[in-house]
Amino acid sequence: MDEDKFKPDMLIAEALEADEGAADVLEKFGLPCYRCAVADVETIAEGAAGKGLDAGRILAALNSLTKNETRPDGTAPGDEEEPERSSTDEG
């Protein structure tokens, strides 16, 4: 079985270096942290939690990049619903 390339404890900056499509996926899910200095110290899971996002869905979409399952619009098969946000998310 293939091991996932993207993991919850991976720094956002590492994810960006791992695949050129990662920035588009992060943006799609409302995680624009890749554009700021926090990307060098914050993990994917920490960034997702800080925005009230589901890290599992983000990781699934990122890992689909490496399996060539991502569509041109950044979505993966079976990912038709909008990303869930917490009721405290104002952004």
C-alpha positions, 0 to 999 in steps of 0.5 A: 500500500502507498504511504501518504506523502503529506502528513498532519505534522508536515510543515506548510512550507514543506508541503509547498516544496513537495508539490507545486499544486499544494498552494492551490489545494491549500487556497481552495480549502481557505488555508492561505498560510502558505503566503506568510512567514508562519508556513515555516513553523506551522504544520498542516494540522495546526494551520487547519485547526487555527482556521476551523478546517478539517485537516483530514480533507485537506490532507486527502486532497494534497495526497491525491496530487501525488496519485494524479487524482486531482482535477484541474480545479484543485478538487479530488474525486468525491470532494464535491461539497464545500470545505466545512468551517467552524461557526467561529470562523470569520474569514 
